[in-house]
Amino acid sequence: MITVRLYYYFYQDGTFEYEVKATGELNTHVSAEDEGANGMGTIVAPQINARYHQHFFTMRIDPMIDGQQNSVQQVDTYSLPYPTGHPKNPFGNGLTVFIPF
């Protein structure tokens, strides 16, 4: 579920504020004691791996709204390059992340 407010704040100093929230439950997996996240998630408690997954949020903004000193963070998810049944992707649903910049 995504909650997007129907309004935003545009301040006199040129800054722009909006809020997007993703709600729900973690997709967790119980790991063996020495298994770790295996590059497919984040350990959130002992032996509990929260698997990587993805949400799509799309917004069109004017990138010059605050001058040329803007910054962007991008995190891409992609399927593991191993076929279903491979030891590193036994169920064929493994995801990992790439941060291009």
Steps between C-alpha positions, in 0.01 A plus 500: 500500500625849427382816668561823313379825645291710269699811579860607526694790644689744280702735721619852429865390502430275199484171689225252430365246748275200443444171675462145368460204733515129432321290756472128549686206646857387444552197279713302745686172478645297786869438433734234628714617790806567280314594179473881515316704236685347200473828310122459465375700799575662833531324834233661723534266801713195577445248217223714343571627147267765353513427127559777248195592296393802301242776486454747218447868581487732204504877518570770248682801641692794360863414580600868500253590774781553753786590266778275380598358840238221495569141594336171406525153647407198293484140619422241232380150577567212268458124494798286589680362193459142623226265375238345726655213693848654514641501857505882497141525368323174594145629451567732205377809681827653620544875464794724575569871466735722301567867580622654172595837648 
